[in-house]
Amino acid sequence: MSERTVRLEVPSTERDPGSYLRAAWRLAIEEGAERVELLVATSDTRLRRAAHHAGFLHEGVLRRARTTSSGTEDMHLYAVVAGDEHDSPAGFSHVMNAVLPRTRVIAHALFRDVADRVLVLAVSYKDDWELPGGIVEPHEPPRRGAEREVLEEIGLERSLGQPLVVDWLPPHLGWDDAVEFIFDGGVLTPEEVAAITLNYGEISAAHWLSAAEAGARMSPLAARRLEWIDRVRPGTTTYFEEGRPLG
């Protein structure tokens, strides 16, 4: 630990840990500290709340960092850094943004050709095939993220229409939950189809298939969704959960 980093501990007898922490980190910064840290056990919800209210930013979790009588326990790392904004609504939002849940956003595009076939991509990192698209970057609008992914994956620069489906996805294979948008890519002309160029670092093949044929190569959730879109041909956005329309 750097000499300009201070690690705080809150006495177990302290009745107001929030006030204690705020006074302690302010004093440490005034005395020249660049960084003030606090480690809090996962089970200590009272001290974790106090850290939030005292202006500490949650920076991560140290897994199995503490040994207890019943085994090991994760520890949460909090810190205040000299120059952090605290005395404004933005300062409070910054602290809370670090501890509130963050849901991934995924954006795909549904393209058809003049024979009413659907474009699906075989990818290098998993067996399930996918519609063109991918994970939206931080602070990127979902539609723009889908357009960027389409350009990166198949070399097609195209403005997408309204989302056909917005779907909530549950945690899966180590991923947290997510919200997925499927945008209407419209019908590609034969010239546009011929102009498709694959990113072979990520995409191994592109296939034009019927919805039923495509669904057989996709995950069950994605296949349910594609079958519904193909059957209903929605004119407006429909909300889904776990690959099924709500209601």
PANUKE-752053 format. One record per residue (C-alpha): y, x negated, z. Coordinates in nm, 4 decimals, always signed. Example, Ala and Ser with C-alpha at 12.3 -4.5 7.8 and 13.67 -1.06 7.14 Angstrom:
// PANUKE-752053
PT       yy       xx       zz
PT  -0.4500  -1.2300  +0.7800
PT  -0.1060  -1.3670  +0.7140
//
This chain:
// PANUKE-752053
PT       yy       xx       zz
PT  +0.0000  +0.0000  +0.0000
PT  +0.3446  -0.1307  -0.0934
PT  +0.5856  -0.2343  +0.1819
PT  +0.8216  +0.0313  +0.0478
PT  +0.5589  +0.3051  +0.0901
PT  +0.5309  +0.4841  +0.4246
PT  +0.2183  +0.6813  +0.5230
PT  +0.2957  +0.9598  +0.7720
PT  +0.0682  +1.1163  +1.0309
PT  +0.1490  +1.4367  +1.2172
PT  +0.0640  +1.4410  +1.5896
PT  -0.2025  +1.6993  +1.6681
PT  +0.0248  +1.8384  +1.9399
PT  +0.3136  +1.9029  +1.6993
PT  +0.4020  +2.2742  +1.7065
PT  +0.6281  +2.2694  +1.3995
PT  +0.4710  +2.0274  +1.1504
PT  +0.7010  +2.1368  +0.8674
PT  +1.0177  +2.0395  +1.0523
PT  +0.8517  +1.7208  +1.1766
PT  +0.7554  +1.6151  +0.8246
PT  +1.0936  +1.6935  +0.6727
PT  +1.2756  +1.4908  +0.9385
PT  +1.0238  +1.2039  +0.9121
PT  +1.0402  +1.1616  +0.5342
PT  +1.4209  +1.1883  +0.5295
PT  +1.4452  +0.9131  +0.7916
PT  +1.1980  +0.6925  +0.6025
PT  +1.3934  +0.7294  +0.2770
PT  +1.7227  +0.6552  +0.4555
PT  +1.5648  +0.3354  +0.5931
PT  +1.4715  +0.2151  +0.2449
PT  +1.1294  +0.3605  +0.1678
PT  +1.0687  +0.4389  -0.1993
PT  +0.7688  +0.6572  -0.1312
PT  +0.6471  +0.8595  +0.1683
PT  +0.2836  +0.9739  +0.1645
PT  +0.0752  +1.2211  +0.3578
PT  -0.3022  +1.2750  +0.3504
PT  -0.4247  +1.6189  +0.4553
PT  -0.7825  +1.7379  +0.4882
PT  -0.8854  +2.0296  +0.2680
PT  -0.9739  +2.2314  +0.5773
PT  -0.6275  +2.1862  +0.7351
PT  -0.4532  +2.4771  +0.5602
PT  -0.1760  +2.4888  +0.8209
PT  -0.0694  +2.1298  +0.7547
PT  -0.1019  +2.1741  +0.3779
PT  +0.1402  +2.4692  +0.3914
PT  +0.3736  +2.2662  +0.6114
PT  +0.3711  +1.9822  +0.3571
PT  +0.4745  +2.2246  +0.0797
PT  +0.7602  +2.3659  +0.2848
PT  +0.8722  +2.0160  +0.3868
PT  +0.9172  +1.9203  +0.0187
PT  +0.6075  +1.7065  -0.0398
PT  +0.4675  +1.7098  -0.3916
PT  +0.0905  +1.7548  -0.4238
PT  -0.0364  +1.4597  -0.6311
PT  -0.4116  +1.5054  -0.6281
PT  -0.7343  +1.5171  -0.4321
PT  -0.9223  +1.2158  -0.2973
PT  -1.2830  +1.3298  -0.3091
PT  -1.4994  +1.2641  -0.0021
PT  -1.2247  +1.0514  +0.1479
PT  -1.2926  +1.1394  +0.5107
PT  -1.6133  +1.1381  +0.7119
PT  -1.6566  +1.4156  +0.9658
PT  -1.9328  +1.5140  +1.2063
PT  -2.0652  +1.7561  +0.9443
PT  -2.0408  +1.5216  +0.6448
PT  -1.7584  +1.4191  +0.4148
PT  -1.4395  +1.6033  +0.3268
PT  -1.1837  +1.5854  +0.0476
PT  -0.8295  +1.4788  +0.1319
PT  -0.5166  +1.6015  -0.0450
PT  -0.2510  +1.3434  -0.1300
PT  +0.1132  +1.4512  -0.0930
PT  +0.4231  +1.2393  -0.1478
PT  +0.8009  +1.2383  -0.1490
PT  +0.9702  +0.9773  -0.3676
PT  +1.3289  +0.8579  -0.3301
PT  +1.5466  +1.0579  -0.5665
PT  +1.3322  +1.3714  -0.5654
PT  +1.5345  +1.6929  -0.5871
PT  +1.4962  +1.9061  -0.2756
PT  +1.8135  +2.0996  -0.2027
PT  +1.8000  +2.3432  -0.4941
PT  +1.5762  +2.6204  -0.6318
PT  +1.4486  +2.3737  -0.8944
PT  +1.3333  +2.1374  -0.6203
PT  +1.1293  +2.4107  -0.4528
PT  +0.9837  +2.5201  -0.7875
PT  +0.8802  +2.1619  -0.8613
PT  +0.6861  +2.1461  -0.5342
PT  +0.5176  +2.4837  -0.5839
PT  +0.4360  +2.4110  -0.9489
PT  +0.2226  +2.1196  -0.8311
PT  +0.0029  +2.3360  -0.6079
PT  -0.0238  +2.6673  -0.7922
PT  -0.3136  +2.7267  -1.0352
PT  -0.2713  +2.6093  -1.3934
PT  -0.4716  +2.7902  -1.6558
PT  -0.5537  +2.6181  -1.9843
PT  -0.4338  +2.7848  -2.3032
PT  -0.6508  +2.7716  -2.6159
PT  -0.5371  +2.8864  -2.9595
PT  -0.7513  +2.9461  -3.2674
PT  -0.6886  +3.0922  -3.6100
PT  -0.9074  +3.3321  -3.8065
PT  -0.9003  +3.2595  -4.1799
PT  -1.0794  +3.4583  -4.4495
PT  -1.1320  +3.3807  -4.8153
PT  -1.1136  +3.6247  -5.1071
PT  -1.4852  +3.7024  -5.0572
PT  -1.4080  +3.8133  -4.6966
PT  -1.5935  +3.5187  -4.5461
PT  -1.4735  +3.3529  -4.2239
PT  -1.3931  +2.9819  -4.1877
PT  -1.5834  +2.8112  -3.9042
PT  -1.5977  +2.4424  -3.8210
PT  -1.8830  +2.2256  -3.6989
PT  -1.7400  +1.9798  -3.4470
PT  -1.8617  +1.6379  -3.3404
PT  -1.8553  +1.6948  -2.9635
PT  -2.0750  +2.0048  -2.9181
PT  -2.3329  +2.2216  -3.0925
PT  -2.1360  +2.5478  -3.1021
PT  -1.9218  +2.6028  -3.4094
PT  -1.5594  +2.7100  -3.3713
PT  -1.2726  +2.8741  -3.5513
PT  -1.0000  +2.6206  -3.6405
PT  -0.7782  +2.5473  -3.3406
PT  -0.7979  +2.3963  -2.9948
PT  -0.6252  +2.3393  -2.6623
PT  -0.2493  +2.3968  -2.6507
PT  -0.0461  +2.1032  -2.5243
PT  +0.1802  +2.1330  -2.2155
PT  +0.4974  +2.3346  -2.2868
PT  +0.3777  +2.4142  -2.6403
PT  +0.3868  +2.7779  -2.7591
PT  +0.0327  +2.9021  -2.8337
PT  +0.1098  +2.9943  -3.1947
PT  +0.2640  +2.6546  -3.2600
PT  -0.0336  +2.4900  -3.0934
PT  -0.2724  +2.6753  -3.3230
PT  -0.0687  +2.5761  -3.6294
PT  -0.0678  +2.2127  -3.5160
PT  -0.4439  +2.2143  -3.4590
PT  -0.5048  +2.3752  -3.7986
PT  -0.2993  +2.1021  -3.9652
PT  -0.4797  +1.8287  -3.7714
PT  -0.8306  +1.9669  -3.8281
PT  -0.8251  +2.0952  -4.1846
PT  -0.4994  +1.9625  -4.3288
PT  -0.3575  +2.3084  -4.3890
PT  +0.0106  +2.3750  -4.3115
PT  +0.0370  +2.7475  -4.2594
PT  +0.2407  +2.9952  -4.0550
PT  +0.0134  +3.2197  -3.8510
PT  +0.0550  +3.5916  -3.7882
PT  +0.0283  +3.7902  -3.4671
PT  -0.2667  +3.7305  -3.2328
PT  -0.5626  +3.9565  -3.3015
PT  -0.7091  +3.8912  -2.9563
PT  -0.5955  +3.7463  -2.6239
PT  -0.9036  +3.6673  -2.4168
PT  -0.9463  +3.5503  -2.0565
PT  -1.2307  +3.3000  -2.0292
PT  -1.4111  +3.2367  -1.6980
PT  -1.4929  +2.8865  -1.5690
PT  -1.7604  +2.7244  -1.7848
PT  -1.9420  +2.3875  -1.7992
PT  -1.6992  +2.2141  -1.5646
PT  -1.3875  +2.3719  -1.7177
PT  -1.1601  +2.5966  -1.5138
PT  -1.0683  +2.9376  -1.6530
PT  -0.8533  +2.9693  -1.9642
PT  -0.6623  +3.2127  -2.1814
PT  -0.7431  +3.2041  -2.5511
PT  -0.5362  +3.3384  -2.8415
PT  -0.6928  +3.4130  -3.1798
PT  -0.4186  +3.4336  -3.4399
PT  -0.4434  +3.6034  -3.7765
PT  -0.4480  +3.3331  -4.0412
PT  -0.4727  +3.5760  -4.3293
PT  -0.6627  +3.5331  -4.6555
PT  -0.6633  +3.1897  -4.8184
PT  -0.6390  +3.1650  -5.1939
PT  -0.9013  +2.9626  -5.3847
PT  -0.6369  +2.6920  -5.4279
PT  -0.5753  +2.6769  -5.0521
PT  -0.9479  +2.6631  -4.9831
PT  -0.9850  +2.3751  -5.2295
PT  -0.6964  +2.1898  -5.0613
PT  -0.8645  +2.1846  -4.7178
PT  -0.9089  +1.8276  -4.5907
PT  -1.1236  +1.7732  -4.2827
PT  -1.0436  +1.5414  -3.9940
PT  -1.3837  +1.3723  -3.9860
PT  -1.3205  +1.2074  -3.6516
PT  -1.3520  +1.5504  -3.4913
PT  -1.4722  +1.7930  -3.7593
PT  -1.8100  +1.7260  -3.9184
PT  -1.8192  +2.0195  -4.1629
PT  -1.6449  +2.3417  -4.2646
PT  -1.8371  +2.6558  -4.3553
PT  -1.7378  +2.9882  -4.5125
PT  -1.9754  +3.2502  -4.3702
PT  -1.9980  +3.6198  -4.2994
PT  -1.9011  +3.7120  -3.9433
PT  -2.2684  +3.7683  -3.8569
PT  -2.3721  +3.4305  -3.9996
PT  -2.0851  +3.2547  -3.8237
PT  -2.1603  +3.4270  -3.4928
PT  -2.5159  +3.2959  -3.4999
PT  -2.3772  +2.9401  -3.4757
PT  -2.1095  +3.0134  -3.2133
PT  -2.1267  +3.0617  -2.8368
PT  -2.2324  +3.4142  -2.7310
PT  -1.8799  +3.4849  -2.6043
PT  -1.7141  +3.3727  -2.9281
PT  -1.9737  +3.5585  -3.1350
PT  -1.9086  +3.8867  -2.9493
PT  -1.5393  +3.8498  -3.0112
PT  -1.5759  +3.7665  -3.3809
PT  -1.8141  +4.0576  -3.4365
PT  -1.5600  +4.2955  -3.2787
PT  -1.2715  +4.1597  -3.4891
PT  -1.4783  +4.1884  -3.8064
PT  -1.5892  +4.5425  -3.7281
PT  -1.2619  +4.6846  -3.5956
PT  -1.0146  +4.4909  -3.8127
PT  -0.7411  +4.5319  -3.5473
PT  -0.3848  +4.5919  -3.6567
PT  -0.2426  +4.5042  -3.3154
PT  -0.3231  +4.2548  -3.0399
PT  -0.6111  +4.3532  -2.8109
PT  -0.6683  +4.2135  -2.4635
PT  -1.0182  +4.0796  -2.3848
PT  -1.1974  +3.9420  -2.0798
PT  -1.5024  +3.7198  -2.1238
PT  -1.5300  +3.8010  -2.4912
PT  -1.5139  +4.1783  -2.4502
PT  -1.2223  +4.4180  -2.5075
PT  -1.0914  +4.5711  -2.1863
PT  -1.1405  +4.9431  -2.1601
//
